[in-house]
Amino acid sequence: MKDQKSHLLEKFLFGFLNFLSDHVLAIALLLAFGFVFLQIFKRESHHKNAKKLLDKAIKSGTNEPMTLHPEVEESMCVGCGACTTVCPEGDILRMINHKAVLVGPAKCVGHGECERACPMGAIKLVFGTKTRGMDIPRLTKNYETNVKGLYIAGELGGMGLIRNAIKQGILAAEDALKNLADAGNKKTDCDLLIIGAGPAGLAASLAAIAAKKSYLTIEQGGFGGTVYNFPRQKVVMSHPFDLPLIGTKKFVSNKVSKEELLDYWNSVRSKTGMKIKEQTRFENLEAVDGIFKVKTNAGEFTAKKVILGIGVRGSPRKLGVPGEDTPKVTYNLIDPEQYQNKGVIVVGGGNAGVEAAQMLGEKRWNNRVHLLVRSQTFDRCNEDNIKRITDMASKNLVTILYNSSIQEIKPDMVTVKTADSVLELPNDFVFVFAGAEMPHKFLMSLGVQIEKKFGEGLG
Ligand SMILES: Cc1cc2nc3c(=O)[nH]c(=O)nc-3n(C[C@H](O)[C@H](O)[C@H](O)COP(=O)(O)OP(=O)(O)OC[C@H]3O[C@@H](n4cnc5c(N)ncnc54)[C@H](O)[C@@H]3O)c2cc1C
């Protein structure tokens, strides 16, 4: 019986192998066609989805980017799609008809991964479009303003992200210190005065130490810049960056908590002996005979070159509604644990607002959180954050109100207008994350020219 079975099996295998060898070409062709068909099908459905995203952006008016975004030179795009898979913010570029197309420009924060991934050099990051200009300070490629010897590095120059601020701080400091002779032989308190101790100021200070030049870094608050004011345990996303004297720093999965990042910067500070004059507020400066006189609340300092790395968080964008000037309205969130069993409204559908709503909406705090989003989608927020907040909304931890805005803030109530109704929401705290006003008037008072960029890069 056993012999008969193995004989049958042998016969079957033999027959099957014979069949394969007789039809090997046909089978190979079939598999190849199947593979090609699958690829075409996948590509077509990818294009269809991308087209849907583009239509959605056109409908919501977010297809015309007002700020920083990637611009694709269509004639140079070979349709490889490399740029569509690298952006940490998600769907900004997608393939439509074999060309990279902007489908979510408002989400761009300036990582520049698409620019680096394009093998043809067909992508560059630009400010504004041909028809819609964006105001930013006029800067050279080394971040010098039109005021000779005065530099702007970091977010104040129009581009966000820690890694960009670090890169710009280094470039600005190196250029400034290379050209000290411009100031002649005049005696000054330092060669380079750096204003602001965020990532841009930190990197510029390290570059000055590395160049063995005298420098003074002043900071109105404490070391760390905007990161210091991030919510407790916020996950900070940062690709690797290079620091003078230290080398390349890379975090696991490009993520690090606020506390770990500040600890790291503090370790860099003590390792290099970096000096920072804290609680020193910059007020004004003037260029006199090739040097700068810098006024602060702690007196006047003179320097041959100055770097402004003051960021933009000093002037958060306000809503301009009645009741906004009350203590229950704030423009950042540092300690979510402070808010428990409260009625909370978070305004803003960008990453900062969405992350704040996630933290305040955690079940353990038992808050009633409403997230107000101005448009009908999250068009300024990365995919991970969208997924997390919609997940929380499905568990009733957060209520998302699209197409909504605040009309009035009262002591225990907030009036909210949505597309089809006006709601009165019982409320204890309002958190506004509507971005920041660029301090252009202040810069102009220092002599810095502000220019409108119509689809151009920096410098
Ligand atoms: C909620 C939120 C989340 C973010 N998440 C991320 C993230 O995950 N990854 C990322 O890469 N980026 C993130 N960013 C952006 C990032 O924080 C900024 O792009 C970066 O900090 C800019 O660095 P900067 O040095 O230009 O300015 P800042 O970090 O803003 O530092 C400027 C410093 O200048 C000081 N200053 C201001 N005015 C004066 C004055 N008159 N005199 C003296 N000092 C002054 C300020 O006190 C501050 O310390 C986030 C931003 C926010 C608001």
The ligand as a Tripos MOL2 file, in Angstrom:
@<TRIPOS>MOLECULE
LIG
   53    58     1     0     0
SMALL
NO_CHARGES

@<TRIPOS>ATOM
      1 C1          4.9890   73.3370   18.7250 C.3       1 LIG1
      2 C2          6.1830   73.2430   17.8130 C.ar      1 LIG1
      3 C3          6.6710   71.9930   17.4610 C.ar      1 LIG1
      4 C4          7.8090   71.8820   16.6470 C.ar      1 LIG1
      5 N1          8.3020   70.6340   16.3670 N.ar      1 LIG1
      6 C5          9.4530   70.5040   15.6480 C.ar      1 LIG1
      7 C6         10.0270   69.2260   15.3930 C.ar      1 LIG1
      8 O1          9.5170   68.1810   15.8200 O.2       1 LIG1
      9 N2         11.1790   69.1890   14.6400 N.ar      1 LIG1
     10 C7         11.7880   70.3080   14.1610 C.ar      1 LIG1
     11 O2         12.8340   70.2020   13.4950 O.2       1 LIG1
     12 N3         11.2550   71.5360   14.3950 N.ar      1 LIG1
     13 C8         10.1140   71.6670   15.1150 C.ar      1 LIG1
     14 N4          9.5860   72.9130   15.3470 N.ar      1 LIG1
     15 C9         10.2550   74.0880   14.7710 C.3       1 LIG1
     16 C10        11.5420   74.4390   15.5430 C.3       1 LIG1
     17 O3         11.2830   74.5180   16.9210 O.3       1 LIG1
     18 C11        12.0880   75.7800   15.0440 C.3       1 LIG1
     19 O4         12.1670   75.7770   13.6370 O.3       1 LIG1
     20 C12        13.4900   76.0330   15.6220 C.3       1 LIG1
     21 O5         13.4670   76.0300   17.0300 O.3       1 LIG1
     22 C13        14.0100   77.3900   15.1120 C.3       1 LIG1
     23 O6         15.2480   77.6530   15.7180 O.3       1 LIG1
     24 P1         15.7960   79.1490   15.8690 P.3       1 LIG1
     25 O7         17.1140   79.0080   16.5420 O.co2     1 LIG1
     26 O8         15.7050   79.8350   14.5740 O.co2     1 LIG1
     27 O9         14.7480   79.8860   16.8140 O.3       1 LIG1
     28 P2         14.1830   79.5340   18.2490 P.3       1 LIG1
     29 O10        14.3180   78.0860   18.5660 O.co2     1 LIG1
     30 O11        12.8120   80.1060   18.2810 O.co2     1 LIG1
     31 O12        15.1370   80.3160   19.2440 O.3       1 LIG1
     32 C14        15.1600   81.7220   19.2700 C.3       1 LIG1
     33 C15        15.7070   82.1790   20.6090 C.3       1 LIG1
     34 O13        15.8950   83.5950   20.5540 O.3       1 LIG1
     35 C16        15.4870   84.1490   21.7830 C.3       1 LIG1
     36 N5         15.1040   85.5590   21.5730 N.ar      1 LIG1
     37 C17        14.0140   86.0290   20.9190 C.ar      1 LIG1
     38 N6         13.9920   87.3780   20.9580 N.ar      1 LIG1
     39 C18        15.0960   87.7570   21.6420 C.ar      1 LIG1
     40 C19        15.6090   89.0190   22.0280 C.ar      1 LIG1
     41 N7         15.0030   90.1820   21.7190 N.pl3     1 LIG1
     42 N8         16.7660   89.0550   22.7410 N.ar      1 LIG1
     43 C20        17.4120   87.8930   23.0970 C.ar      1 LIG1
     44 N9         16.9440   86.6690   22.7540 N.ar      1 LIG1
     45 C21        15.8040   86.5860   22.0370 C.ar      1 LIG1
     46 C22        14.3070   83.2950   22.1900 C.3       1 LIG1
     47 O14        14.0790   83.3970   23.5930 O.3       1 LIG1
     48 C23        14.7710   81.9090   21.7600 C.3       1 LIG1
     49 O15        15.4610   81.2540   22.8080 O.3       1 LIG1
     50 C24         8.4360   73.0520   16.1470 C.ar      1 LIG1
     51 C25         7.9300   74.3120   16.4990 C.ar      1 LIG1
     52 C26         6.8240   74.4160   17.3180 C.ar      1 LIG1
     53 C27         6.3170   75.7850   17.6960 C.3       1 LIG1
@<TRIPOS>BOND
     1     1     2 1
     2     2     3 ar
     3     2    52 ar
     4     3     4 ar
     5     4     5 ar
     6     4    50 ar
     7     5     6 ar
     8     6     7 ar
     9     6    13 1
    10     7     8 2
    11     7     9 ar
    12     9    10 ar
    13    10    11 2
    14    10    12 ar
    15    12    13 ar
    16    13    14 ar
    17    14    15 1
    18    14    50 ar
    19    15    16 1
    20    16    17 1
    21    16    18 1
    22    18    19 1
    23    18    20 1
    24    20    21 1
    25    20    22 1
    26    22    23 1
    27    23    24 1
    28    24    25 2
    29    24    26 1
    30    24    27 1
    31    27    28 1
    32    28    29 2
    33    28    30 1
    34    28    31 1
    35    31    32 1
    36    32    33 1
    37    33    34 1
    38    33    48 1
    39    34    35 1
    40    35    36 1
    41    35    46 1
    42    36    37 ar
    43    36    45 ar
    44    37    38 ar
    45    38    39 ar
    46    39    40 ar
    47    39    45 ar
    48    40    41 1
    49    40    42 ar
    50    42    43 ar
    51    43    44 ar
    52    44    45 ar
    53    46    47 1
    54    46    48 1
    55    48    49 1
    56    50    51 ar
    57    51    52 ar
    58    52    53 1
@<TRIPOS>SUBSTRUCTURE
     1 LIG1         1 GROUP 0 **** ****
